Amino acid sequence: MDVSNLIERTENTSVEGFGPGDTVKVSAKVVEGERERTQVFEGVVIRKNKGGAGANFTVRRIAHGVGVERTFNLLSPRLEKVQVVRRGKVRRSRLYYLRGLTGKAARITEKART
């Protein structure tokens, strides 16, 4: 049985096109008790899964000397917008090697604008 037809997917129009190596600002809704607020998470996209309804991406940043990774669902209603800050020049789709790097070694060069 084909389950993909049963799940209703609505494309999020406020999500720009991005890929691994790009630095993005992700605005997500966070619920704290009864209050709901928008939280911005800025970092490098280290992977992007294109799984239809289960499509997600992982963003990594360094906060107070500790690496923090957060995974977001692309089609989630909690995802407000994804804004590309800079495009990264990378040669692979999974950037897990960044987990072992710190400081200047963890930098990704910017793509040349054409």
C-alpha positions in Angstrom: 0.0 0.0 0.0 1.4 3.4 -1.0 1.3 5.6 2.2 2.7 8.7 0.5 -0.7 9.6 -1.0 -2.4 9.5 2.4 -0.3 12.2 4.0 -1.2 15.7 3.0 2.0 17.7 2.3 1.9 21.5 2.0 5.1 23.1 0.8 6.4 25.8 3.1 6.7 28.9 0.9 8.9 30.8 3.5 11.7 28.3 3.1 14.5 29.4 0.7 16.4 26.9 -1.3 19.5 25.8 0.7 21.9 22.9 0.9 24.7 21.4 3.0 27.4 23.9 3.9 25.1 26.9 3.8 24.8 29.1 6.9 21.1 29.6 7.7 18.9 31.4 10.2 16.0 29.1 11.1 13.0 30.7 12.8 11.0 28.1 14.7 8.0 28.4 17.0 8.7 27.2 20.6 6.0 26.5 23.1 6.8 27.3 26.7 3.8 26.5 28.9 0.9 28.4 27.4 3.1 31.0 25.7 4.4 30.6 22.1 7.4 32.5 20.8 9.8 32.5 17.8 13.3 31.3 18.4 16.1 31.9 15.8 18.8 29.2 15.4 21.7 30.2 13.2 24.3 27.7 12.1 25.7 25.5 9.3 23.6 22.9 7.6 25.4 19.6 8.0 22.9 17.4 6.4 19.6 17.5 4.5 17.3 14.5 4.1 14.8 14.6 1.3 12.3 12.1 2.5 9.0 13.5 1.2 6.8 14.0 4.2 9.7 13.2 6.6 12.2 15.6 5.0 14.4 17.2 7.5 17.7 19.0 7.9 20.3 19.4 10.7 21.9 22.7 11.7 25.1 22.9 13.8 26.5 25.8 15.7 29.0 26.4 18.5 27.4 27.9 21.6 29.7 28.8 24.5 32.4 26.5 23.3 30.0 23.5 22.9 28.7 22.2 19.6 24.9 22.3 19.4 22.9 20.5 16.7 19.3 20.8 16.0 17.1 18.9 13.5 14.1 20.6 11.9 11.3 19.0 9.8 11.0 20.8 6.5 7.2 20.5 6.3 6.5 21.3 10.0 4.0 24.0 10.8 6.4 25.1 13.7 9.0 26.1 11.1 8.4 29.7 10.3 11.2 30.5 7.9 14.6 29.6 6.8 16.9 32.4 5.6 20.2 31.7 3.9 23.0 34.0 5.3 25.8 32.6 3.2 26.3 29.8 0.7 29.1 27.3 1.5 31.3 25.6 -1.0 31.4 21.9 -0.1 32.0 18.7 -2.0 29.9 16.3 0.0 26.3 16.1 1.3 27.0 15.0 4.9 29.3 17.3 6.8 29.7 15.1 9.9 33.5 15.8 9.9 32.7 19.3 11.3 31.9 17.7 14.6 35.6 17.0 15.2 36.8 20.5 14.1 36.9 23.7 16.2 37.8 27.3 15.5 39.2 28.3 12.1 39.5 24.7 11.0 35.7 24.4 11.1 35.2 27.2 8.6 33.6 26.6 5.2 34.6 28.8 2.3 31.9 30.8 0.6 30.7 30.0 -2.9 31.7 32.5 -5.5 28.7 34.6 -6.6 28.0 34.6 -10.3 
